Amino acid sequence: MVVMGAGASFDSVPEIDWSAAQRLESVETRPPLAKELFAAVNRPRLFGKAARAHPNIRGLIASLQRIAVAGGNIEDALQAHAERLDDPVAIRERLELRYYLRSVVKNSCSEWWGLSSTVTNHDALIHRIDSFRRNTGESVLIVTFNYDDFIERALDAIGVQFKGPDDFMKGPDYYLAKLHGSVNWEQIAELPNWGGSEPETVRRAGELRLTGRLANAGEVRDFPALPAIAVPIRRKQEFECPSDHVARLKGLLKAVDRCLVVGWRGQEDTFVELCRDGIDTRAEWLIVSGTADGATTTANDLFGRLGNAFVVPLPVVGFTGFLDDPNPLDLLWTKRLHQSYVSVG
């Protein structure tokens, strides 16, 4: 299993021989970490534009930006917001946040992908994994909490394609669980006497009835189609993906015997519980983070929460640093990680 968080997209392109102009452009277009999702001041062209397009949540965006600057946790702040279940203003704000998040992530990642000359670390990782997979005949489960489509693009390069949301967990070679949704998906809703506009959909957010059906963005015309994007909170009651994907995921987790974690801090409590209940504690976990200390923090956290699993933090810097050294992935894939590394705990 491969688990990818925001840090994987943030460090998805090795900055090799970049020009000064490319480095300047990367400040605006680099895929954001959770704490940067509301950085309208620092990224005025893309993030500021999205904030201006959604004036009803500018106050919320400003508050979240201040929390991030002060070192606070965005997921915890939005968790408190999500618990305001009967507040009609909060209900509208959470829906409009979906539109804002889709805009900033889709636009920044699209430009970032172009800046990379369409070659990413995701391509390198999938190419390497597929070489192992073809030799062993094993299936690969990929779980991501990112809204972008970098993984889909990398899989497409090796001939794995998904026609719509329902296809992502069909396998048999690759299963992709996008638990927090995608910039390319929409959730179909019902709203009596709907006039067809986004402002009306947001204004009448409290009247919406979600159907649980997802479609490719732009395919639905006769019903409200909401961005299938989960607002980042610590503990989600439901994932933003087809419901049968979760059932399929639970079954696949029982067969997982090694796991690579890239750029994920383990902050999704619901998924951690699924792993604890589904994955054998003898499975090997390899943790890659933006810093060696970050990897150790995540490893120590997951060690206990997964039931004293075998968890190894790598002392490398980011996704790029990990790919510079093929040995740890080779050891993980061949189930020999425990021969060269010591688990935390």
Wavefront OBJ file of the C-alpha trace (Angstrom):
o trace
v 0.000 0.000 0.000
v 1.096 3.551 -0.732
v -0.397 6.422 1.303
v 0.114 9.934 -0.023
v -0.635 13.202 1.750
v -0.227 16.868 0.912
v 3.540 16.691 1.365
v 3.801 14.381 -1.676
v 2.174 16.947 -3.957
v 4.096 19.821 -2.338
v 7.391 18.072 -3.199
v 6.222 16.502 -6.451
v 8.862 18.094 -8.690
v 12.643 17.936 -8.169
v 13.975 21.477 -8.495
v 16.897 20.607 -10.757
v 18.543 23.468 -12.677
v 15.522 25.723 -12.310
v 15.834 29.251 -13.604
v 15.191 32.267 -11.383
v 11.885 32.787 -13.200
v 10.806 29.197 -12.511
v 11.640 29.522 -8.824
v 9.650 32.749 -8.597
v 6.668 31.160 -10.330
v 6.843 28.150 -8.016
v 6.024 30.356 -5.014
v 2.580 31.000 -6.509
v 1.851 27.623 -8.095
v 3.372 24.981 -5.785
v 0.637 22.619 -4.502
v -0.299 23.825 -1.014
v 0.051 22.070 2.302
v -3.039 22.204 4.535
v -1.701 25.248 6.382
v -1.282 27.079 3.056
v -4.750 26.488 1.613
v -5.916 29.920 2.704
v -2.761 31.938 1.928
v -4.546 34.550 -0.173
v -2.039 37.252 0.791
v 1.046 35.202 -0.117
v -0.429 33.856 -3.363
v -2.528 36.723 -4.737
v -2.773 35.625 -8.371
v -4.418 32.242 -7.726
v -5.473 32.112 -4.079
v -6.362 35.791 -3.808
v -8.425 35.538 -6.985
v -10.337 32.572 -5.565
v -11.005 34.477 -2.343
v -12.341 37.451 -4.295
v -14.655 35.119 -6.210
v -16.182 33.945 -2.911
v -16.736 37.116 -0.861
v -19.121 35.411 1.559
v -16.252 33.400 3.067
v -13.501 36.013 2.963
v -13.842 36.491 6.719
v -13.481 32.758 7.314
v -10.485 32.594 4.960
v -8.833 35.497 6.810
v -9.408 33.790 10.171
v -7.978 30.493 8.955
v -4.973 32.269 7.472
v -4.241 33.875 10.843
v -4.516 30.518 12.606
v -1.999 29.009 10.171
v 0.447 31.917 10.517
v 0.288 31.602 14.314
v 1.201 27.910 14.080
v -2.299 26.630 14.761
v -3.903 23.566 13.220
v -6.237 24.212 10.275
v -7.921 20.811 10.622
v -8.766 21.465 14.277
v -10.192 24.910 13.467
v -12.364 23.515 10.682
v -13.398 20.612 12.926
v -14.910 23.131 15.336
v -16.625 24.826 12.400
v -18.028 21.496 11.177
v -19.614 20.867 14.574
v -21.890 23.879 14.088
v -24.494 21.608 12.515
v -27.531 23.834 13.005
v -25.965 27.170 12.052
v -27.291 28.121 8.584
v -24.393 30.516 7.950
v -21.824 27.826 8.824
v -23.609 25.364 6.525
v -23.365 27.815 3.632
v -19.734 28.597 4.420
v -18.726 24.934 4.387
v -20.328 24.445 0.987
v -18.688 27.547 -0.448
v -15.352 26.367 0.941
v -15.636 23.382 -1.411
v -15.826 25.720 -4.409
v -12.905 27.782 -3.099
v -10.733 24.713 -2.439
v -11.433 23.252 -5.858
v -10.411 26.504 -7.479
v -7.099 26.982 -5.638
v -6.019 23.340 -5.883
v -7.064 22.750 -9.486
v -5.501 25.959 -10.792
v -2.267 25.795 -8.802
v -1.685 22.113 -9.558
v -2.440 22.570 -13.253
v 0.148 25.331 -13.530
v 2.599 23.401 -11.351
v 2.274 20.363 -13.598
v 3.089 22.553 -16.584
v 6.052 24.082 -14.759
v 7.384 20.565 -14.187
v 7.363 19.869 -17.957
v 4.751 17.210 -17.038
v 7.337 15.013 -15.269
v 6.767 14.512 -11.537
v 8.006 12.426 -8.644
v 4.716 10.554 -8.894
v 5.768 9.373 -12.364
v 9.111 8.144 -11.022
v 7.507 6.315 -8.085
v 4.765 4.641 -10.133
v 7.289 3.586 -12.783
v 9.462 1.962 -10.117
v 6.522 0.301 -8.352
v 5.125 -1.021 -11.628
v 8.427 -2.704 -12.397
v 8.127 -4.640 -9.135
v 4.429 -5.314 -9.650
v 4.884 -6.792 -13.112
v 7.546 -9.151 -11.783
v 5.486 -10.385 -8.829
v 1.933 -10.152 -10.164
v 0.797 -8.389 -6.982
v -1.879 -5.715 -6.815
v -1.099 -2.220 -5.516
v -3.395 -0.195 -3.286
v -2.849 3.573 -3.321
v -4.622 5.775 -0.779
v -4.475 9.537 -1.097
v -5.967 12.468 0.796
v -5.040 14.915 -1.956
v -7.566 16.550 -4.271
v -5.182 16.816 -7.236
v -4.747 14.313 -10.059
v -0.974 13.753 -10.062
v -1.398 10.061 -9.248
v -3.974 9.583 -12.004
v -1.616 11.222 -14.516
v 1.245 8.944 -13.439
v -0.949 5.843 -13.711
v -2.199 6.967 -17.108
v 1.420 7.009 -18.305
v 1.651 3.245 -17.678
v -1.727 2.530 -19.255
v -3.992 2.578 -16.171
v -7.003 4.799 -16.821
v -10.228 5.621 -14.986
v -13.317 6.680 -16.940
v -15.155 7.962 -13.872
v -15.210 7.891 -10.044
v -16.674 4.390 -9.912
v -13.651 2.930 -11.752
v -10.962 3.937 -9.263
v -11.298 0.862 -7.026
v -11.993 -1.779 -9.661
v -8.403 -3.009 -10.017
v -7.134 -5.587 -10.636
v -3.590 -4.196 -10.867
v -4.070 -0.812 -9.172
v -6.704 0.353 -6.701
v -6.814 4.105 -6.053
v -8.776 5.332 -3.030
v -9.211 9.123 -3.117
v -10.804 9.419 0.306
v -11.068 13.219 0.350
v -12.400 13.525 -3.173
v -10.982 15.065 -6.332
v -10.963 18.340 -8.230
v -12.292 16.263 -11.134
v -15.308 14.825 -9.312
v -18.696 16.263 -8.396
v -21.315 15.077 -5.929
v -24.854 15.006 -7.290
v -27.488 16.651 -5.070
v -31.188 17.349 -5.208
v -32.773 20.766 -4.640
v -36.453 21.519 -5.375
v -37.047 24.205 -8.012
v -33.350 24.697 -8.554
v -32.519 27.548 -10.931
v -29.171 26.214 -12.038
v -26.628 28.660 -10.533
v -23.793 28.184 -8.040
v -24.824 31.233 -5.930
v -28.315 29.788 -5.510
v -26.891 26.383 -4.603
v -24.761 27.969 -1.875
v -27.558 30.214 -0.636
v -29.891 27.230 -0.264
v -27.224 24.896 1.128
v -29.419 23.881 4.043
v -32.033 22.490 1.637
v -29.679 20.275 -0.348
v -30.057 16.515 -0.229
v -26.923 14.640 -1.195
v -27.576 11.530 -3.283
v -24.239 9.836 -2.645
v -23.666 9.578 -6.407
v -20.486 11.019 -7.927
v -19.705 11.963 -11.511
v -16.913 13.521 -13.510
v -16.877 17.303 -13.190
v -18.987 18.976 -15.860
v -21.076 15.926 -16.762
v -24.148 16.765 -14.644
v -26.460 19.494 -15.966
v -29.958 18.966 -14.562
v -29.101 18.742 -10.859
v -26.826 20.651 -8.481
v -23.334 19.166 -8.776
v -21.159 20.078 -5.793
v -17.367 19.857 -5.761
v -16.586 16.387 -4.399
v -13.997 17.757 -2.006
v -13.889 17.108 1.722
v -13.190 20.193 3.810
v -10.032 19.289 5.793
v -11.050 18.345 9.326
v -9.408 15.947 11.759
v -12.207 13.429 12.119
v -14.546 12.838 9.188
v -17.798 10.978 9.609
v -17.845 10.148 5.901
v -15.277 10.075 3.128
v -15.796 12.030 -0.103
v -15.773 9.071 -2.492
v -18.238 6.466 -3.770
v -19.572 4.544 -0.768
v -18.561 1.160 -2.155
v -14.937 2.355 -2.293
v -14.775 2.315 1.504
v -16.148 -1.222 1.689
v -13.666 -2.297 -0.956
v -10.848 -0.532 0.918
v -11.636 -2.393 4.138
v -11.341 -5.690 2.314
v -8.063 -4.763 0.614
v -6.460 -3.591 3.861
v -6.594 -7.150 5.188
v -4.071 -8.197 2.519
v -1.612 -5.307 3.080
v 1.781 -6.486 4.348
v 3.900 -3.367 3.675
v 3.150 0.294 3.347
v 4.940 3.379 2.037
v 3.759 6.701 3.491
v 4.762 9.875 1.615
v 3.936 13.333 2.939
v 1.106 12.242 5.231
v 1.206 13.215 8.913
v -1.298 10.600 10.084
v -3.899 13.225 10.964
v -6.855 11.368 9.427
v -8.163 9.535 12.498
v -10.845 7.553 10.664
v -8.373 6.082 8.190
v -5.868 5.252 10.931
v -8.595 3.287 12.690
v -9.346 1.388 9.467
v -5.652 0.497 9.187
v -5.432 -0.542 12.836
v -8.442 -2.811 12.476
v -7.565 -4.185 9.035
v -3.780 -4.444 8.676
v -1.713 -7.065 10.498
v 0.706 -5.520 13.024
v 3.531 -7.480 11.378
v 3.250 -5.315 8.258
v 6.201 -3.008 7.528
v 5.648 0.770 7.329
v 8.133 3.184 5.750
v 7.604 6.897 6.502
v 8.821 9.702 4.214
v 8.313 13.309 5.297
v 9.566 16.785 4.444
v 12.141 16.532 7.240
v 13.783 13.708 9.166
v 12.210 15.025 12.381
v 8.810 15.092 10.700
v 9.176 11.470 9.649
v 10.113 10.483 13.207
v 7.143 12.354 14.669
v 4.728 10.643 12.277
v 6.326 7.236 12.856
v 6.110 7.546 16.634
v 2.486 8.615 16.389
v 1.486 5.788 14.059
v 3.463 3.150 16.006
v 1.102 3.270 18.963
v -2.081 4.020 17.077
v -1.518 1.044 14.761
v -0.964 -1.352 17.641
v 2.849 -1.322 17.908
v 3.391 -1.868 14.201
v 6.844 -2.044 12.573
v 7.277 1.612 11.533
v 10.493 3.076 10.123
v 11.068 6.827 9.629
v 13.500 7.580 6.816
v 16.134 10.270 7.484
v 15.691 11.811 4.025
v 14.285 15.166 2.988
v 10.971 14.845 1.192
v 9.632 12.885 -1.739
v 12.552 13.982 -3.912
v 15.139 12.868 -1.369
v 13.446 9.481 -1.049
v 13.551 8.850 -4.801
v 17.227 9.752 -4.907
v 17.916 6.535 -2.995
v 16.179 3.455 -4.454
v 17.362 1.086 -1.711
v 14.621 1.672 0.952
v 11.812 1.087 -1.552
v 13.547 -2.048 -2.831
v 13.809 -3.369 0.730
v 10.165 -2.548 1.450
v 8.900 -4.163 -1.721
v 10.926 -7.335 -1.146
v 9.811 -7.485 2.508
v 13.344 -7.074 3.830
v 12.961 -3.660 5.471
v 13.317 -5.176 8.953
v 16.729 -6.561 8.024
v 18.260 -3.088 7.570
v 16.148 -0.747 9.694
v 14.903 -0.598 13.273
v 11.319 0.302 14.093
v 10.434 3.145 16.419
v 8.926 2.336 19.789
l 1 2 3 4 5 6 7 8 9 10 11 12 13 14 15 16 17 18 19 20 21 22 23 24 25 26 27 28 29 30 31 32 33 34 35 36 37 38 39 40 41 42 43 44 45 46 47 48 49 50 51 52 53 54 55 56 57 58 59 60 61 62 63 64 65 66 67 68 69 70 71 72 73 74 75 76 77 78 79 80 81 82 83 84 85 86 87 88 89 90 91 92 93 94 95 96 97 98 99 100 101 102 103 104 105 106 107 108 109 110 111 112 113 114 115 116 117 118 119 120 121 122 123 124 125 126 127 128 129 130 131 132 133 134 135 136 137 138 139 140 141 142 143 144 145 146 147 148 149 150 151 152 153 154 155 156 157 158 159 160 161 162 163 164 165 166 167 168 169 170 171 172 173 174 175 176 177 178 179 180 181 182 183 184 185 186 187 188 189 190 191 192 193 194 195 196 197 198 199 200 201 202 203 204 205 206 207 208 209 210 211 212 213 214 215 216 217 218 219 220 221 222 223 224 225 226 227 228 229 230 231 232 233 234 235 236 237 238 239 240 241 242 243 244 245 246 247 248 249 250 251 252 253 254 255 256 257 258 259 260 261 262 263 264 265 266 267 268 269 270 271 272 273 274 275 276 277 278 279 280 281 282 283 284 285 286 287 288 289 290 291 292 293 294 295 296 297 298 299 300 301 302 303 304 305 306 307 308 309 310 311 312 313 314 315 316 317 318 319 320 321 322 323 324 325 326 327 328 329 330 331 332 333 334 335 336 337 338 339 340 341 342 343 344 345
